[in-house]
Amino acid sequence: MYTNRINPRLLSWLLLLLLGAAGGPAWAQRVVVRLDSAEQQALRLHPRLRQSAQEIEEQRALRRGSFSLRNPDFLFSAPTGERWAPGVVQTIDFPSVYRRQAQAAEAGISLAERGRDVNRATVRREVRAAYLNLQFAEAQIRQLTYQDSLFQALQTATERLFKAGEVTALQQVSTEAEARQVRNQLEQAAVDLQSAKRRLGLLLGQPTADLSAGTDLRQTGPDLARTGGALLAGLPVEDSAAVALSPTLAYSAQNVELSQSGISLVRARRTPALTVGYQNQGFAESPYKYRLQFGVSVPLYFWTYRSQLQAATARSGAARAQVQVQRLELGTQYQQRLSDTRKFSASLAYYEQTGLPQSTAIISQSQRLFRAGEISYLVLIQSLNQAFTIQNAYLTTIRDYSQALIELNYLRGQ
């Protein structure tokens, strides 16, 4: 009959396994990337920023052409009906029109610059999230490699002991099932790691590079707890104050300024314009070869300007409503991310203070009790699974907490 007494051969297998696993997996030579350098490189190379630069250049070119005269009219007329006489007529808008056009162009430049700020913040968020995913994938590989090596050795030992009739079939099947499950998780984690490398590589302009994070995710837990705690302690109470520096909100507010400039421009164009020109005299023997013409262009078709003004006013109203919508959405997202941050902060504190020490104690004590024959083989596996579940949950908590902080800082314009 099977007893809880440890078999010497099984004990030797376990000792060799634990000694080998303690050394950790071997890593090939990789391109180590730090977060700050990754952000700087992405901001230099990302097409979003090149697009923003071209949009700003477009608006600056329009600003240079804000003093735009209407095309002159070259005329040929026959004042006496005997011959054709050449002439030219130029219409000049009221000075306020050119001033309003310049103001609208300046507002367009500011809007393009606010768009650049939005794209910069978006790129930083994408890089931080991609870097975090790479850290998490690497941490998972380390954790699951340790688990896989442990359960693979246990499976090998169990198969030999089963053939020798020293363990039951249930123990042999249970160990094999656990080993296959961990191996499957490791294979999935390897795919996730390649995907994380690819995603970060695309942002850095190195899609095929074998990237590696410069910091182990597990080591960031204590610093993350301090950083998150300090952030939560200093956050404003009101949503409007918290998201006041959001680049998305600044973009919407600048769009209101642009729409207001459009209203002023339409109103300025309702004023009369001055028409000047030269026309050849009718007779060659006339003492004045050319005669000067003056006139006024009257905005007679008032319904056209009224329609334009109504459209510009409606556009301004829509821009103002968009600011309110944006502020509401940002406030809602801020509250959600703030709630997530507090939740993960409490979870991280639990794992730091209680969960991880307990998992370490479970692994150590379960091995000691198993060697002493005080627990069964199945209890050993259950204890190890419980400890590994805690450690994996700790990594997930660090990732979720970091992601919540990334989103929270993005909403705050940080």
C-alpha positions in Angstrom: 0.0 0.0 0.0 1.2 3.5 -0.8 2.3 5.6 2.2 3.4 9.2 2.6 7.0 8.3 3.1 9.2 10.0 0.5 11.0 7.8 -1.9 14.8 8.5 -2.1 14.9 8.5 -5.9 12.0 11.0 -6.0 13.7 13.2 -3.5 16.9 13.3 -5.6 14.9 14.3 -8.6 13.2 17.1 -6.7 16.4 18.4 -5.3 18.1 18.4 -8.7 15.1 20.1 -10.2 14.9 22.9 -7.6 18.6 23.6 -7.8 18.4 23.9 -11.6 15.2 26.0 -11.6 16.7 28.4 -9.0 19.2 29.5 -11.6 16.4 30.8 -13.9 16.1 30.5 -17.6 18.9 31.5 -19.9 18.3 34.4 -22.2 19.8 35.0 -25.6 21.5 38.3 -26.5 18.8 40.9 -27.1 18.4 44.6 -27.8 17.7 46.0 -24.3 15.3 49.0 -24.5 14.5 51.5 -21.7 11.1 53.3 -21.6 12.4 56.8 -21.8 14.6 56.1 -24.8 11.7 54.2 -26.4 9.4 57.2 -26.0 11.9 59.6 -27.5 12.6 57.3 -30.5 8.9 56.8 -31.2 8.3 60.6 -31.0 10.9 61.1 -33.7 9.7 58.3 -36.0 6.0 57.9 -35.6 4.0 59.0 -38.7 1.4 60.7 -36.4 4.0 63.4 -35.6 5.1 63.7 -39.3 1.4 64.2 -40.2 1.1 66.9 -37.5 4.2 68.7 -38.8 2.7 68.8 -42.3 -0.6 70.1 -41.0 1.1 72.9 -39.1 3.1 73.8 -42.2 -0.1 73.8 -44.2 -1.7 76.3 -41.8 1.4 78.5 -41.7 1.3 78.6 -45.5 -2.3 79.7 -45.4 -1.4 82.4 -42.9 1.2 83.8 -45.3 -1.6 84.1 -47.9 -4.2 85.7 -45.6 -3.7 89.0 -47.3 -5.1 87.7 -50.6 -6.5 90.2 -53.1 -9.1 89.2 -55.6 -8.0 88.5 -59.1 -7.9 91.6 -61.3 -10.3 92.0 -64.2 -8.7 92.8 -67.5 -11.3 94.5 -69.8 -11.6 95.5 -73.4 -14.3 98.0 -74.1 -15.4 100.2 -77.0 -16.5 103.5 -75.4 -17.2 105.2 -78.8 -18.0 102.1 -80.7 -15.1 102.7 -83.0 -12.3 100.7 -81.5 -11.4 98.5 -78.5 -9.7 100.1 -75.5 -7.9 98.0 -72.8 -8.4 98.5 -69.1 -8.0 96.8 -65.7 -10.2 96.8 -62.6 -9.1 95.6 -59.1 -11.5 95.0 -56.2 -10.1 95.4 -52.7 -11.9 94.2 -49.7 -12.4 96.3 -46.6 -9.2 96.1 -44.3 -11.1 94.3 -41.6 -11.6 91.3 -44.0 -7.8 90.8 -44.3 -7.4 91.2 -40.5 -10.1 88.6 -39.8 -8.5 86.2 -42.4 -5.2 86.6 -40.6 -6.9 85.9 -37.2 -8.6 82.8 -38.6 -5.3 81.6 -40.0 -3.6 82.0 -36.6 -6.4 80.1 -35.0 -5.9 77.3 -37.6 -2.2 77.2 -36.8 -3.0 76.9 -33.1 -5.5 74.1 -33.8 -2.9 72.2 -35.8 -0.5 72.6 -32.9 -3.1 71.3 -30.4 -3.5 68.4 -32.7 0.2 67.7 -32.5 0.0 67.7 -28.8 -2.8 65.2 -28.9 -0.8 63.0 -31.2 2.3 63.3 -29.0 0.2 62.2 -26.0 -1.3 59.3 -27.9 2.1 58.1 -29.1 3.5 58.2 -25.5 0.5 56.3 -24.3 0.9 53.7 -27.0 4.7 53.3 -26.3 4.1 53.0 -22.6 1.4 50.4 -23.0 3.5 48.4 -25.5 6.5 48.5 -23.2 4.4 47.4 -20.3 3.0 44.5 -22.4 6.6 43.5 -23.2 7.6 43.6 -19.6 4.6 41.5 -18.6 5.2 38.9 -21.4 8.8 38.5 -20.3 7.8 38.2 -16.6 5.3 35.5 -17.6 7.9 33.6 -19.5 10.2 33.7 -16.5 7.5 32.5 -14.2 6.1 29.8 -16.5 9.6 28.6 -17.4 10.2 27.9 -13.7 6.9 26.2 -13.3 7.4 24.2 -16.5 10.8 23.0 -15.5 9.4 22.0 -12.1 6.4 20.0 -13.4 8.4 18.5 -16.2 10.8 17.0 -13.7 8.0 15.9 -11.5 6.3 14.2 -14.4 9.5 12.4 -15.3 10.1 11.3 -11.8 6.4 10.2 -11.4 6.5 8.1 -14.6 9.6 6.2 -13.4 8.1 5.7 -9.9 4.8 4.6 -11.5 6.6 2.0 -13.6 8.3 0.8 -10.4 4.9 0.6 -8.7 5.8 3.2 -6.0 3.1 5.7 -6.9 -0.5 5.4 -7.9 -2.0 5.9 -11.4 -3.9 8.9 -10.1 -0.7 10.6 -9.0 0.9 9.8 -12.4 -2.1 11.2 -14.4 -2.4 14.2 -12.2 1.2 15.2 -12.5 1.1 14.7 -16.3 -2.0 16.9 -16.6 -0.4 19.6 -14.6 2.8 19.5 -16.6 0.9 19.7 -19.9 -1.2 22.6 -18.7 1.8 24.6 -17.7 3.6 23.7 -20.9 0.5 25.0 -22.9 0.6 28.2 -20.9 4.3 28.6 -21.6 3.7 28.2 -25.3 1.0 30.7 -25.3 3.2 33.1 -23.3 5.9 32.7 -25.9 3.5 33.8 -28.7 2.4 36.7 -26.6 6.1 37.7 -26.1 6.7 37.7 -29.9 3.6 39.8 -30.4 4.7 42.3 -27.7 8.1 42.6 -29.3 6.5 43.2 -32.7 4.1 45.8 -31.4 6.9 47.8 -29.6 9.2 47.3 -32.6 6.7 48.8 -34.9 6.4 51.9 -32.8 10.2 52.2 -32.7 10.7 51.6 -36.4 12.3 48.2 -35.7 9.6 45.6 -36.4 12.0 42.7 -36.6 14.3 43.6 -33.7 14.6 41.1 -30.8 13.7 43.7 -28.1 13.9 43.2 -24.4 12.7 45.5 -21.6 15.3 47.1 -19.5 13.4 46.5 -16.2 11.9 43.3 -14.9 8.2 43.9 -14.2 8.4 42.0 -10.9 11.0 44.4 -9.6 8.8 47.5 -10.3 6.2 46.5 -7.7 7.6 48.4 -4.7 8.3 51.5 -6.8 4.9 51.3 -8.4 3.2 51.2 -5.0 5.1 54.4 -3.9 4.5 56.2 -7.2 0.8 55.3 -7.4 0.3 56.2 -3.7 1.9 59.7 -4.2 -0.2 60.3 -7.3 -3.5 59.3 -5.7 -2.7 61.6 -2.7 -2.1 64.6 -4.9 -5.0 64.3 -7.4 -7.6 67.1 -7.5 -11.1 66.3 -6.2 -13.0 67.8 -9.1 -12.9 66.1 -12.5 -12.7 69.4 -14.4 -9.6 70.3 -12.5 -8.0 66.9 -13.0 -8.5 66.9 -16.8 -7.9 70.6 -17.3 -4.5 69.9 -19.0 -5.8 67.2 -21.3 -4.5 67.8 -24.8 -7.8 66.5 -26.2 -9.8 69.1 -24.3 -7.3 71.8 -25.4 -7.9 70.7 -29.0 -11.6 71.0 -28.6 -11.4 74.4 -27.0 -9.1 75.7 -29.8 -11.7 74.5 -32.3 -14.2 76.8 -30.6 -11.7 79.7 -31.2 -11.4 78.8 -34.8 -15.2 78.7 -35.3 -15.5 82.1 -33.6 -12.9 83.4 -36.1 -15.1 82.0 -38.9 -18.1 84.0 -37.6 -16.0 87.2 -37.5 -14.7 86.6 -41.0 -18.2 86.1 -42.4 -19.4 89.3 -40.8 -16.4 91.2 -42.2 -17.1 90.1 -45.7 -20.6 91.6 -45.5 -19.0 95.1 -45.8 -18.6 96.9 -49.1 -15.4 96.5 -51.1 -13.6 99.2 -53.1 -13.1 98.9 -56.9 -10.4 100.8 -58.7 -9.2 100.6 -62.2 -7.8 102.3 -65.4 -9.6 102.5 -68.7 -8.3 103.8 -72.0 -10.0 106.9 -73.4 -12.3 106.7 -76.3 -10.4 109.0 -78.7 -6.7 109.0 -79.4 -6.6 112.8 -79.4 -8.0 113.0 -75.9 -5.7 115.0 -73.6 -5.9 112.2 -71.0 -4.7 108.9 -72.3 -6.1 107.0 -69.3 -8.8 107.7 -66.9 -9.1 106.4 -63.3 -12.1 104.5 -62.2 -13.5 104.2 -58.7 -16.4 102.1 -57.5 -17.9 100.2 -54.6 -18.8 96.6 -54.5 -22.1 96.4 -52.6 -23.1 93.1 -50.8 -26.5 93.2 -52.3 -27.3 89.5 -52.2 -27.8 89.6 -48.4 -29.3 86.1 -48.2 -26.0 84.6 -49.2 -24.2 86.2 -46.4 -27.0 85.4 -44.0 -26.8 81.8 -44.9 -23.0 81.8 -44.4 -23.4 83.5 -41.0 -26.0 81.0 -39.9 -23.7 78.1 -41.0 -20.7 79.6 -39.1 -22.8 80.2 -36.0 -24.1 76.6 -36.1 -20.5 75.4 -36.5 -19.5 77.4 -33.5 -22.4 76.0 -31.5 -21.4 72.5 -32.5 -17.8 73.2 -31.4 -18.9 74.4 -28.0 -21.1 71.4 -27.6 -18.1 69.2 -28.6 -16.1 70.8 -25.7 -18.9 69.8 -23.3 -19.1 66.3 -24.7 -15.3 66.0 -24.5 -15.2 67.2 -20.9 -18.0 64.8 -19.9 -16.3 61.8 -21.6 -12.9 62.7 -20.1 -14.5 63.1 -16.6 -16.2 59.7 -17.0 -13.0 58.1 -18.1 -11.0 59.8 -15.4 -13.4 58.5 -12.7 -13.2 55.0 -14.1 -9.4 55.1 -14.3 -9.2 56.6 -10.8 -11.4 53.8 -9.5 -9.2 51.2 -11.2 -6.0 52.8 -9.8 -7.3 52.7 -6.3 -8.5 49.1 -6.7 -5.2 47.9 -8.1 -3.4 49.9 -5.5 -5.1 48.0 -2.7 -4.6 44.7 -4.5 -0.9 45.4 -5.0 -0.5 46.3 -1.3 -2.1 42.9 -0.4 0.3 40.9 -2.6 3.3 42.9 -1.4 2.5 42.5 2.3 0.7 39.2 2.4 0.3 37.3 -0.9 3.9 37.0 -1.9 5.3 36.1 1.5 2.6 33.5 1.8 3.4 32.0 -1.6 7.1 31.8 -0.7 6.2 30.1 2.6 3.8 27.7 0.8 6.5 26.5 -1.6 9.1 26.2 1.1 6.9 24.4 3.7 5.2 22.1 1.2 8.6 20.8 0.0 9.8 20.4 3.6 6.7 18.6 4.7 6.8 16.4 1.6 10.4 15.4 2.3 9.4 14.6 5.9 6.6 12.4 4.6 3.9 14.5 6.3 1.9 15.4 3.2 1.0 13.4 0.1 2.2 13.8 -3.4 -1.1 15.4 -4.5 -1.1 17.8 -1.6 2.4 18.9 -2.8 1.1 19.7 -6.3 -1.9 21.5 -5.0 0.3 23.6 -2.7 2.6 24.5 -5.5 -0.3 25.4 -7.8 -1.7 27.6 -5.1 1.6 29.4 -4.7 2.1 29.9 -8.4 -1.4 31.2 -8.8 -0.6 33.9 -6.2 2.6 34.8 -8.0 0.9 35.0 -11.4 -1.8 37.1 -9.9 0.8 39.4 -8.5 2.3 40.0 -12.0 -1.2 40.6 -13.4 -1.9 43.1 -10.7 1.3 45.0 -11.5 0.4 45.1 -15.1 -3.2 46.3 -14.5 -2.0 48.9 -12.0 0.6 50.2 -14.4 -1.9 50.3 -17.2 -4.4 52.2 -15.1 -1.7 54.8 -14.2 -0.8 55.1 -17.9 -4.4 55.9 -18.8 -4.8 58.2 -15.8 -1.7 60.2 -16.7 -2.9 60.4 -20.3 -6.2 61.9 -19.3 -4.3 64.4 -17.1 -2.0 65.4 -20.0 1.0 63.9 -18.3 
